[in-house]
């Protein structure tokens, strides 16, 4: 009889703490704006050490569920009221900072393919939609408002232009993690000038129906953003 090579993977203690905190938030035991108990209380409540608590809090801060401010403690954010324990965003990102690498790889592969097919299949209307969202992004950058929404809208317009229902669905499921990526990136105040330039290169490649150029431009765009985010998080 052939041995089964599959093994049950044990969850890290910090992952279990994440799940318990999410359940408490989703169940209303921890409400938006409410401060988390001090570390010693959480350690006793969950039966884990300080490092597990800090890793869990760091993971939830990373995706915007918790807000950690010196002198104010750790609070549940307003966004957390929409948390679902099994949501796609949480399943991808609440494992710890190391999983940002996984998200970067997944987004890189997905959006490269999307850009290639968009260049191949984009209609005149699709291209006009991408141009419109690019202009909105430039306006948002100039005003300093709603840049993340405009950034995501540009990518969504490119996704629509690929005309592949499965890829569109995949991106839809990754939409929340991608938004959270953008929000975390914005925290480091890198500016959006380079993003605007990269968007324009992607737009021009799609308008020219140059599949290779579109794929390369999107690859460069996602890689640069991901590498900066990973580097900043390691240094923080």
C-alpha positions, 0 to 999 in steps of 0.5 A: 500500500502506497504511503500517503505523503500528506501531513497535517500541518500544525498552526502556529500559536500566533495564527490561532490568536489571530483567528480568536481575535477575528472571531471576537471582532466578528462576534461583537465582543471587540467593537470598532474603536475599542482598545485591546486589553494589555499584553499580559491580559491577552497572554493569560486569556489565550495561554500564549507568550508575548511573542505570539501576541505581538505576531498576531497583533502585527498581522492584524495591523498589517491588514488594517483590522487593528491600529497600533499607536504609541501612547494610545495602545491597540484599537480595533479599526472601523474597517474591522466591522466588515471582517468575516472570519473566513474572508479571502483577505484574512486567509491570505494575510493574517499568517504574518509578514512573511506571507506578503511574499506569497501575495506578491508572487500571486499578484505578479503572476495574475496581473502579468497574464491579465495585462498580456490578454488585455493588450491582445483583446482590449476594445476601443471602449476598454482602452478609453476606460483605462485612459479615463481611470488613468486620468482620475489617478493623475487628478487624485495624485494632484489633489492628494485624495482618494489615490488608493481608490483611483489606483485600484480602479486603474488596475480593475479597468485593465482586468476588465479589458482582458476578457477572461472570466476566470482571471476576472474572478481571481482578481475579484477575490484578490481585490481586498488583499490588493487594496490592503497592499496599497494602503500599507504601501501608502503608509511609507509615503513613497509618493505616487509619481513613479506609480503614475509613470508605470501606469502610463507605460502599461496603458501605452502597451495595451493601446498598442496591443503589444502583449509582451510590452504590457506583460513586462510593464505590469511585471516591473510595476508589481515587482517594484511595489512589492519589493519596496513594501517587503523591504519597508516592513522588514526595516520597521 
